[in-house]
C-alpha cells in the first residue's frame, strides 16, 4: 500500500513541475511610472495594416495628463507619413504621424506616442536616433471660430471656398449673421439654422463638428456638433442648443457653438 502511495506522490510531483515549466506570456511595458507599470500601446500608423494610410478618425481625448503641446519647426513629407521636428519647451525632437498637412511654425497637440530609436526612413535615406510615433496631431486653433477675419479657421474656409456661399433661406431658421450679432438673445435656447456644409471634422471627442455657412456672413462658420455625418457641399437644416464661450480643451474653443445638433432636412 505504501509503495502505491509513494508512486502516486512521485507522479503528482512530476506533473506539477511539468505544468510550472510551461511558457509564460510577458507583456511589453514601458519604464515604471511612480511604481506603476504601464503597457506599451502601438500607435498603429507603422503597423502592417494595409489600411493604415486612411485618416485616423478616432476621438482625441481631452485628458491633459498625456497631452503634448508642440511647435512644428521642420517638416519632411513622405508617401504615407509625415516627419515633423517639434519643439516642446526646451526639448527638440522628431515625431512621425499619419500623412496630413502640417504648417511650419504652427502649434499642435498630440497625445501619447511610442518611442523608437535608430528608426530608418528609406524615403529620406536617414536614421532618426530617436523618434516618437504618433497616431495624429491637431493644430492649436482647429476648434477656434471667432468672427475675426484673421482667424486661422476662417482663413482656411475662405481658401477652400473660392466662391461665396449662396444665400440659404429656410422658414424657421435664424440667419447666421443674426446669431453672430446677437448671441446672448439665443444662448441656452434651442435654435434652428440652415446652411451649406463647408467643412466637417468627424469623430473628434465622440462627435462630428459641422461648419455651416448660409450666405449672410461668409467670413464666419457656424459650428454644430452632432452624431450624424453631413457631407461637405450639402445644404442642411439643423436644430440644437446654442452656447457661448465654450472651451472643450485641446484647442477646441468657441465663442458661439450649437451643440447636440439634429438634422431636420438635408439636400
SETORDREN-637582 format. One record per atom (N, C-alpha, C): residue in three letters; x, y, z. Coordinates in steps of 0.001 Angstrom, whole numbers, padded with zeros to 6 digits, always signed. Each point is the difference from the previous one (the first is absolute). Example, Ala and Ser with C-alpha at 12.3 -4.5 7.8 and 13.67 -1.06 7.14 Angstrom:
! SETORDREN-637582
ALA+013190-005690+007800
ALA-000890+001190+000000
ALA+000900+001200+000000
SER-000350+001050-000720
SER+000820+001190+000060
SER-000770+001090+000730
! end
This chain:
! SETORDREN-637582
UNK+000837-001209+000000
UNK-000837+001209+000000
UNK+000865+001250+000000
UNK+001059-000043+000881
UNK+000906+001155+000069
UNK+000733+000187-001316
UNK+000303-001104-000683
UNK+000664+000095-001299
UNK-000881+000711-001024
UNK-001271-000326+000012
UNK-000943+000629-000936
UNK-000126+001482+000308
UNK-000046+000349+001304
UNK-000130+001395+000408
UNK+001217+000802-000437
UNK+001218-000571+000194
UNK+001215+000703-000425
UNK+000010+000213-001505
UNK-000456-000991-000760
UNK-000027+000130-001458
UNK-000957+001108-000426
UNK-001141+000105+000671
UNK-000982+001035-000333
UNK+000552+001381+000290
UNK+000725+000151+001133
UNK+000579+001293+000370
UNK+001054+000417-001015
UNK+000841-000916-000426
UNK+001037+000311-001002
UNK-000631+000436-001310
UNK-001068-000697-000403
UNK-000678+000346-001241
UNK-000588+001415+000075
UNK-000602+000342+001156
UNK-000601+001333+000187
UNK+001064+001086-000045
UNK+001169-000231+000604
UNK+001087+000981+000011
UNK+000515+000244-001410
UNK+000149-001071-000785
UNK+000510+000129-001369
UNK-000962+000818-000847
UNK-001305-000299+000142
UNK-001007+000726-000771
UNK-000011+001475+000384
UNK+000105+000270+001286
UNK-000044+001393+000481
UNK+001184+000806-000495
UNK+001194-000622+000019
UNK+001208+000670-000494
UNK-000134+000277-001480
UNK-000524-000995-000752
UNK-000163+000175-001441
UNK-000918+001157-000321
UNK-001075+000149+000800
UNK-000933+001095-000238
UNK+000639+001339+000292
UNK+000818+000061+001045
UNK+000647+001258+000356
UNK+001069+000397-000981
UNK+000475-000926-000821
UNK+001038+000303-000974
UNK-000577+000472-001331
UNK-001315+000161-000088
UNK-000608+000434-001262
UNK+000379+001442-000296
UNK+000015+000417-001297
UNK+000401+001362-000362
UNK-000911+001038+000638
UNK+000576+001139+000346
UNK-000748+001094+000581
UNK-000081+001149-000999
UNK-001151+000644-000047
UNK-000199+001158-000861
UNK+000398+001237+000764
UNK+000950+000780-000529
UNK+000479+001212+000647
UNK-000440+001183-000823
UNK-000701+000922+000617
UNK-000512+001177-000706
UNK+001068+001074-000041
UNK+000200+000604-001179
UNK+000952+001088-000128
UNK-000456+001182+000829
UNK+000941+000619+000708
UNK-000362+001121+000856
UNK+000997+001122-000172
UNK-000419+001206+000366
UNK+000890+001142+000009
UNK+000703+000049+001338
UNK+000811+001044+000194
UNK+000635+000169+001286
UNK-001062+000262+001043
UNK+000242-000408+001222
UNK-000968+000189+001066
UNK-000209+001477+000259
UNK-001247+000333+000269
UNK-000343+001375+000307
UNK-000632+000032+001379
UNK+000769+000559+000943
UNK-000442+000075+001388
UNK-000359-001386+000512
UNK+000809-000982-000396
UNK-000190-001351+000494
UNK-001070-000777-000733
UNK-000653+000607-000951
UNK-001069-000664-000736
UNK+000445-000257-001431
UNK-000081-001257-000445
UNK+000444-000358-001331
UNK-001101+000246-001008
UNK+000353+000654-001094
UNK-000978+000366-001014
UNK+000276-000768-001279
UNK-000958-000741-000564
UNK+000237-000745-001230
UNK+000282+000927-001170
UNK+000849-000456-000906
UNK+000270+000741-001233
UNK-001179-000201-000944
UNK-000466+001079-000614
UNK-001088-000079-000955
UNK+000481+000494-001354
UNK-000257-000787-001022
UNK+000415+000382-001348
UNK-000850+001139-000516
UNK+000629+000902-000771
UNK-000765+001083-000621
UNK-000789-000508-001195
UNK+000456-001104-000595
UNK-000742-000561-001125
UNK+000444+000511-001349
UNK+000651+001157-000079
UNK+000273+000582-001313
UNK+001152-000686-000716
UNK+000854-000716+000738
UNK+001112-000700-000643
UNK-000195-001514+000076
UNK-001238-000426+000162
UNK-000281-001422+000037
UNK-000092-000521-001427
UNK-000275-001298-000100
UNK-000123-000615-001323
UNK-001415+000102-000549
UNK-000853+000703+000697
UNK-001375+000171-000468
UNK-000014+000704-001353
UNK-000631-000593-000966
UNK-000008+000566-001349
UNK-000808+001286-000062
UNK-000844+000202+000984
UNK-000844+001193-000009
UNK+000562+001130+000840
UNK+001274-000093+000412
UNK+000520+001012+000907
UNK+000290+001327-000681
UNK-000260+000085-001296
UNK+000129+001294-000660
UNK-001290+000798+000086
UNK-001059-000630+000519
UNK-001272+000692+000140
UNK+000077+000978+001158
UNK-000766+001095-000049
UNK+000015+000961+001096
UNK-000437-000643+001297
UNK+000611+000423+001100
UNK-000345-000497+001316
UNK-001124+000855+000566
UNK-001199-000564+000080
UNK-001149+000760+000459
UNK-000402-000352+001420
UNK+000905-000677+000737
UNK-000340-000298+001382
UNK-000030+001278+000817
UNK-000838+000014+001066
UNK-000056+001210+000827
UNK+001342+000283+000658
UNK+000328+001285+000154
UNK+001172+000377+000766
UNK-000474+000408+001383
UNK+000571-000586+001011
UNK-000451+000253+001369
UNK+000420+001387+000451
UNK-000808+000578+000891
UNK+000355+001297+000571
UNK+000766-000161+001302
UNK+000337-001230+000380
UNK+000788-000235+001200
UNK+001372+000647-000168
UNK+000344+000921+000910
UNK+001227+000773-000142
UNK+001241-000729+000530
UNK-000172-001162+000654
UNK+001123-000667+000644
UNK+001046-000476-000998
UNK-000404-000296-001221
UNK+000940-000509-000997
UNK-000047+000844-001273
UNK-000451+001238+000132
UNK-000132+000884-001152
UNK+001279+000815-000187
UNK+000477+000074-001242
UNK+001204+000761-000320
UNK-000369+001189-000888
UNK+000593+001132+000283
UNK-000165+001195-000823
UNK+001353+000319-000618
UNK+000068-000054-001324
UNK+001279+000140-000683
UNK-000110+001012-001137
UNK+001147+000504-000417
UNK+000081+000912-001135
UNK+000781-000689-001118
UNK-000574-000022-001205
UNK+000663-000629-001145
UNK+001099+000916-000525
UNK+001242-000490-000046
UNK+001103+000835-000461
UNK+000681-000556-001260
UNK-000306-001245-000352
UNK+000531-000572-001243
UNK-000916-001141-000421
UNK-000249-000096-001298
UNK-000950-000981-000514
UNK+000629-000787-001138
UNK-000107-001328+000077
UNK+000478-000881-001061
UNK-001158-000887-000445
UNK-000673+000354-001088
UNK-001127-000828-000462
UNK+000490-001299-000610
UNK-000798-001029+000135
UNK+000283-001292-000610
UNK-001262-000484-000696
UNK+000073-001161-000633
UNK-001124-000477-000800
UNK-001216-000293+000869
UNK+000214-000610+001155
UNK-001133-000386+000837
UNK+000021+000679+001363
UNK+001111+000631+000361
UNK+000131+000623+001303
UNK+000604+001386-000145
UNK+000110+000698+001110
UNK+000705+001273+000017
UNK+000871+000021+001254
UNK+001244+000406-000194
UNK+000940+000122+001108
UNK+000089+001473+000388
UNK-000114+000277+001277
UNK-000027+001384+000466
UNK+000981+000153+001163
UNK+000931+000948-000153
UNK+000860+000343+001136
UNK-000732+001064+000798
UNK-000169-000266+001277
UNK-000837+000863+000831
UNK+000793+000532+001186
UNK-000534+001053+000545
UNK+000579+000641+001177
UNK-001041-000037+001111
UNK+000371-000555+001131
UNK-000887-000076+001157
UNK+000765+000509+001218
UNK-000264+001237+000380
UNK+000788+000611+001059
UNK+001436+000153-000454
UNK+000917-000568+000752
UNK+001414+000041-000369
UNK+000421-001212-000812
UNK-000917-000924-000202
UNK+000311-001236-000718
UNK-000268+000152-001497
UNK+000823-000685-000782
UNK-000075+000031-001447
UNK+000131-001437-000489
UNK-001046-000511-000689
UNK+000044-001404-000405
UNK-000887-000224-001222
UNK+000075-001225-000549
UNK-000767-000352-001196
UNK-001208-000848+000377
UNK-001096+000208-000745
UNK-001140-000892+000084
UNK-000366-000430-001411
UNK-000627-001153-000119
UNK-000540-000471-001282
UNK-001479-000255+000204
UNK-000805+000461-000929
UNK-001442-000145+000145
UNK-000627-000292-001350
UNK-001283-000331-000003
UNK-000698-000295-001249
UNK+000030+001222-000910
UNK-000018-000249-001299
UNK+000165+001069-000980
UNK-001101+001045+000148
UNK+000395+001245+000160
UNK-000928+001118+000120
UNK+000762+001280-000260
UNK-000721+001083-000185
UNK+000661+001286-000227
UNK+000496+000548+001333
UNK+001280+000327+000051
UNK+000604+000581+001197
UNK+000677+001301-000414
UNK-000250+001049+000747
UNK+000524+001319-000333
UNK+001153+000347+000938
UNK+001130+000350-000600
UNK+001165+000378+000797
UNK-000311+001240+000837
UNK+000368-000052+001273
UNK-000230+001117+000909
UNK-001322-000074+000740
UNK-000881-000923-000411
UNK-001309-000110+000652
UNK+000083-000933+001208
UNK-000856+000253+000974
UNK-000044-000802+001224
UNK-001001-001133-000160
UNK+000367-001185+000520
UNK-000836-001188-000127
UNK-000119-000720+001338
UNK-001059-000792+000116
UNK-000184-000903+001123
UNK+000197-001432-000478
UNK+000533-000843+000894
UNK-000086-001442-000234
UNK-000025-000689+001352
UNK-000473-001235-000026
UNK-000146-000751+001242
UNK+000769-001311-000100
UNK+000717-000331+001061
UNK+000722-001268+000041
UNK+001219+000023-000898
UNK+000231-001104-000709
UNK+001169-000121-000858
UNK+000846-001201+000394
UNK+000575-000656-000995
UNK+000832-001177+000219
UNK+001431+000322-000419
UNK+000937-000092+000926
UNK+001394+000341-000270
UNK+000695-001097-000787
UNK+000689+000399-001081
UNK+000830-000911-000780
UNK+001408+000588-000100
UNK+000992-000834+000094
UNK+001385+000445-000151
UNK+000603-000614-001259
UNK+000934+000739-000606
UNK+000651-000433-001241
UNK-001026-000394-001061
UNK-000965+000862-000176
UNK-001095-000254-000932
UNK+000407+000438-001402
UNK-000149-000897-000964
UNK+000456+000275-001359
UNK-001150+000469-000889
UNK+000235+001106-000705
UNK-000918+000457-001047
UNK+000698-000220-001332
UNK-000449-000972-000745
UNK+000624-000304-001290
UNK-000271+001095-001022
UNK-001184+000630+000093
UNK-000328+001063-000948
UNK+000944+001180+000127
UNK+000401+000309+001230
UNK+000886+001143+000233
UNK+001447-000437+000232
UNK+000253-001318-000087
UNK+001349-000537+000121
UNK+000704+000535+001257
UNK-000663-000172+001129
UNK+000579+000484+001246
UNK-000469-000856+001167
UNK+000769+000068+001048
UNK-000315-000704+001239
UNK-000349+001044+001062
UNK-001158-000154+000617
UNK-000369+000863+001121
UNK+000476-000667+001288
UNK+000904+000678+000708
UNK+000494-000568+001250
UNK-001142-000269+000975
UNK-000943+000922+000036
UNK-001160-000145+000878
UNK-001191+000656-000680
UNK-001123-000700-000023
UNK-001206+000545-000620
UNK-001213-000577+000711
UNK-001059+000803+000105
UNK-001236-000459+000613
UNK-001034-000243-001091
UNK-000615-001165-000002
UNK-001066-000323-000935
UNK-001326+000434+000628
UNK-000700+000878-000693
UNK-001215+000609+000526
UNK-001134-000251-000988
UNK-001167-000403+000489
UNK-001103-000330-000903
UNK-000451+001207-000802
UNK-000074+001175+000643
UNK-000371+001224-000721
UNK+000288+001209+000853
UNK+000072+001164-000645
UNK+000171+001264+000700
UNK-001093+000947-000468
UNK-000395+000918+000870
UNK-001045+000969-000364
UNK+000517+001400+000296
UNK-000314+000975-000852
UNK+000496+001357+000203
UNK-000655+000678+001194
UNK+000704+000947+000568
UNK-000462+000719+001184
UNK-001336+000674-000229
UNK-000187+000621-001180
UNK-001198+000796-000237
UNK-001048-000730-000836
UNK+000063-001369-000011
UNK-000922-000736-000847
UNK-001442+000126+000453
UNK-000219+000359+001255
UNK-001369+000134+000471
UNK-000420+001428+000186
UNK+000918+000939-000147
UNK-000324+001407+000250
UNK-000779+000568-001172
UNK-001082+000706+000283
UNK-000817+000549-001072
UNK-000599+001326+000447
UNK+000826+001014+000069
UNK-000507+001328+000346
UNK-000442+000696-001268
UNK-000582+001209+000128
UNK-000452+000710-001181
UNK+001053+000946-000547
UNK+001269-000262+000349
UNK+001082+000819-000519
UNK+000473-000583-001331
UNK+000182+000873-000985
UNK+000411-000457-001329
UNK+001380-000637+000039
UNK+000822+000387+000967
UNK+001359-000517+000076
UNK+000066-001365+000640
UNK-001118-000519+000499
UNK-000012-001308+000647
UNK+000459-001083-000962
UNK+000846-000919+000496
UNK+000570-001031-000878
UNK-001077-000906-000583
UNK-000994-000352+000834
UNK-001061-000862-000502
UNK-000805+000664-001087
UNK-000244+001301+000149
UNK-000750+000733-001013
UNK+000806+000124-001277
UNK+001285+000290+000126
UNK+000856+000124-001183
UNK+000017-001295-000790
UNK+000033-001132+000733
UNK+000011-001291-000673
UNK-001282-000194-000789
UNK-001116+000402+000585
UNK-001274-000127-000694
UNK-000031+000855-001247
UNK+000523+001213+000091
UNK+000018+000888-001154
UNK+000809-000585-001141
UNK+001154-000586+000340
UNK+000865-000547-001034
UNK-000642-001195-000669
UNK-000735-000826+000794
UNK-000578-001213-000562
UNK-001307+000272-000731
UNK-000559+001218+000162
UNK-001225+000362-000683
UNK+000222+001312-000755
UNK+000411-000121-001267
UNK+000351+001181-000762
UNK-001234+000857-000285
UNK-001174-000626-000138
UNK-001217+000738-000262
UNK-000813+000145+001280
UNK-000584+001183+000230
UNK-000828+000194+001200
UNK-001192-000947-000003
UNK-000411-000421+001181
UNK-001168-000869+000118
UNK-001264+000784-000352
UNK-000836-000608-000825
UNK-001257+000651-000367
UNK-000931+000046+001212
UNK-000854+000985+000015
UNK-000916+000203+001115
UNK-000917-001215+000148
UNK-000053-000520+001201
UNK-000872-001131+000319
UNK-001127+000518+000887
UNK-001221-000108-000478
UNK-001164+000487+000747
UNK-000949-001171+000247
UNK-000239-000305+001269
UNK-000928-001063+000386
UNK-000892+000532+001112
UNK-001280-000232-000121
UNK-000944+000481+000994
UNK+000338-000554+001388
UNK+000065+000880+000963
UNK+000288-000411+001371
UNK+001466+000051+000373
UNK+000889+000136-000986
UNK+001440+000045+000274
UNK+000452+001433+000258
UNK+000856+000157+001006
UNK+000547+001313+000336
UNK+001259+000228-000833
UNK+000113+001128-000703
UNK+001217+000261-000792
UNK+001242+000029+000890
UNK+001105-000501-000528
UNK+001243-000059+000768
UNK+000459+001399+000390
UNK-000168+000963-000891
UNK+000402+001375+000320
UNK-000762+000527+001216
UNK-001258-000368+000117
UNK-000820+000418+001136
UNK+000504-000644+001297
UNK+000383-001263-000080
UNK+000512-000694+001188
UNK+001304+000631+000463
UNK+000882+000291-000946
UNK+001289+000601+000331
UNK-000186+001392+000604
UNK-000975+000727-000502
UNK-000243+001367+000466
UNK-000633+000017+001384
UNK-000890-000955+000277
UNK-000728-000016+001278
UNK+000049-001382+000647
UNK+001182-000496+000346
UNK+000078-001355+000554
UNK-000720-000153+001337
UNK+000030+001039+000826
UNK-000633-000103+001318
UNK-001504-000231-000103
UNK-000584+000429-001095
UNK-001439-000153-000200
UNK-000387-001476-000123
UNK+000954-000831-000453
UNK-000312-001404-000266
UNK+000732-000970+000926
UNK+000868+000508+000862
UNK+000803-000867+000865
UNK-000879-000881+000886
UNK+000302-001293-000004
UNK-000738-000949+000825
UNK-001321-000441-000585
UNK-000334+000481-001191
UNK-001283-000325-000619
UNK+000207-000922-001197
UNK-001043-000750-000310
UNK+000036-000805-001213
UNK-000195+000925-001198
UNK+000833-000188-001009
UNK-000015+000900-001148
UNK+000114-000820-001274
UNK-000608+000499-001060
UNK+000058-000667-001300
UNK+000840+000824-000954
UNK+000919-000664-000688
UNK+000841+000663-000994
UNK+000017-000822-001277
UNK+000239+000681-001096
UNK+000140-000671-001297
UNK+001240+000553-000695
UNK+000666-000843-000746
UNK+001171+000468-000718
UNK+000682-001123-000753
UNK+001009+000391-000743
UNK+000808-000950-000761
UNK+001148-000492+000867
UNK+000198-001320+000021
UNK+001120-000572+000754
UNK+001291+000266-000777
UNK+000842+000885+000530
UNK+001242+000351-000680
UNK+001193-000783+000552
UNK-000222-000671+001130
UNK+001089-000761+000611
UNK-000581-000877+001096
UNK+000605-001179+000214
UNK-000409-000854+001113
UNK+001228-000673+000593
UNK+000109+000044+001317
UNK+001046-000723+000732
UNK-000680-001179+000680
UNK+000165-001213-000541
UNK-000772-001136+000518
UNK+000609-000643+001244
UNK-000899-000478+000856
UNK+000337-000881+001121
UNK+001140+000515+000854
UNK-000077+001235+000432
UNK+000957+000562+000942
UNK-000732+000245+001309
UNK+000557-000557+001081
UNK-000666+000037+001307
UNK-001383-000660-000070
UNK-000133-000985-000872
UNK-001234-000754-000071
UNK-001132+000689-000732
UNK+000321+001016-000804
UNK-001052+000709-000741
UNK+000564+000531-001313
UNK-000881+000407-000894
UNK+000393+000610-001268
UNK-000194+001508+000085
UNK+000960+000748-000567
UNK-000007+001458+000086
UNK-000308+000545-001389
UNK-001232+000467-000186
UNK-000516+000392-001307
UNK+000053+001519-000132
UNK+000704+000484-001031
UNK+000139+001434-000256
UNK-001013+000421-001053
UNK-000863+000940+000349
UNK-001047+000457-000912
UNK+000177+001466-000370
UNK-000338+000312-001248
UNK-000108+001380-000462
UNK-001333+000148-000729
UNK-000659+001178+000193
UNK-001299+000185-000635
UNK-000044+001208-000934
UNK+001165+000603-000268
UNK+000045+001132-000916
UNK-000237+001340+000655
UNK-000270+000020+001316
UNK-000239+001281+000666
UNK+001268+000555+000626
UNK+000960-000882+000303
UNK+001281+000449+000554
UNK+001040-001062-000304
UNK+000554+000080-001208
UNK+000862-001073-000482
UNK+001424+000039+000530
UNK+000294+000968+000897
UNK+001298-000050+000671
UNK-000136-000721+001335
UNK-001130-000683+000191
UNK-000262-000669+001276
UNK-000660-001353-000248
UNK+000536-001036+000630
UNK-000618-001324-000048
UNK-000796-000212+001279
UNK-001263-000327-000126
UNK-000783-000415+001161
UNK+000245-001493+000198
UNK+000576-000345+001143
UNK+000351-001389+000262
UNK-001112-000672+000798
UNK-000411-001166-000486
UNK-001025-000800+000676
UNK+000595-001374+000286
UNK-000086-000441+001246
UNK+000453-001349+000329
UNK-001176-000959-000102
UNK+000268-001195-000533
UNK-001079-000972-000207
UNK+000573-001400-000124
UNK-000864-000993+000165
UNK+000404-001388-000182
UNK-000021-000391-001476
UNK-000800+000693-000778
UNK-000170-000364-001405
UNK+001069+000667-000859
UNK+000360-000665-001104
UNK+000934+000568-000966
UNK-000770+000819-001038
UNK+000551+001149-000350
UNK-000564+000833-001071
UNK+001090+000193-001049
UNK-000165-000512-001191
UNK+001042+000139-001030
UNK+000226+001461-000371
UNK+001255+000346-000255
UNK+000318+001355-000432
UNK-000722+000311-001311
UNK-000498+001245-000088
UNK-000692+000427-001204
UNK-001503-000142+000074
UNK-000496-000752+000985
UNK-001444-000188+000133
UNK-000604+001142+000816
UNK-001220+000390-000374
UNK-000749+001003+000757
UNK-000859-000733+001021
UNK+000066+000445+001238
UNK-000651-000728+001086
UNK-000713+000972+000924
UNK-001093-000446+000589
UNK-000696+000742+001051
UNK+000119-000810+001288
UNK+000499+000654+001058
UNK+000238-000687+001258
UNK-000545+000830+001162
UNK-000219-000671+001106
UNK-000348+000709+001221
UNK+000822-000560+001153
UNK+000260+000861+000983
UNK+000784-000402+001156
UNK-000011+001130+001016
UNK+000775-000191+001067
UNK+000067+000983+001072
UNK+001189+000919-000232
UNK-000260+001307-000059
UNK+001080+000960-000225
UNK+000692+000320+001324
UNK+001322-000037-000029
UNK+000800+000323+001178
UNK+001078+001002-000386
UNK+000464+000778+000975
UNK+001035+000994-000255
UNK+001185-000223+000931
UNK+001191+000436-000495
UNK+001240-000068+000771
UNK+000229-001399+000567
UNK+000091-000975-000894
UNK+000173-001401+000389
UNK+001427-000434-000290
UNK+000668-000563+000992
UNK+001371-000495-000156
UNK+000019-001482+000338
UNK+000181-000830-001034
UNK+000030-001443+000186
UNK+001397-000503+000363
UNK+000996+000889-000069
UNK+001377-000423+000194
UNK+000600-000499-001298
UNK+001304-000260+000012
UNK+000720-000516-001171
UNK-000182+000879-001231
UNK-000146+001318+000202
UNK-000115+000912-001122
UNK-001403+000214-000518
UNK-000990-000675+000581
UNK-001381+000149-000442
UNK-000696+001061+000853
UNK+000069+001252-000461
UNK-000662+001096+000698
UNK-000886+000760-000983
UNK-001225+000295+000427
UNK-000953+000672-000871
UNK-000665+001164+000720
UNK-000076+001135-000695
UNK-000787+001114+000510
UNK-001484-000337-000089
UNK-000379-000653-001084
UNK-001391-000411-000209
UNK+000017-001407-000598
UNK-000860-000863+000501
UNK-000087-001358-000540
UNK-001404-000540+000255
UNK-000458-000860-000882
UNK-001277-000682+000188
UNK+000301-001472+000272
UNK-000458-000492+001141
UNK+000302-001374+000414
UNK-001218-000904-000121
UNK+000305-001314-000024
UNK-001042-001033-000066
UNK-000910+000226-001200
UNK+000622+000291-001131
UNK-000769+000299-001204
UNK-000693-001228-000586
UNK-001183+000207-000524
UNK-000722-001047-000725
UNK-000375+000554-001369
UNK-000004-000862-000986
UNK-000302+000414-001371
UNK-001499-000074-000228
UNK-000561+001113-000456
UNK-001416+000054-000359
UNK-000201-000242-001492
UNK+000963+000480-000798
UNK-000108-000136-001446
UNK+001389+000114-000617
UNK+000256-000806-001011
UNK+001306+000069-000671
UNK-000221-000218-001494
UNK+000714+000795-000788
UNK-000107-000135-001453
UNK+001364+000173-000658
! end
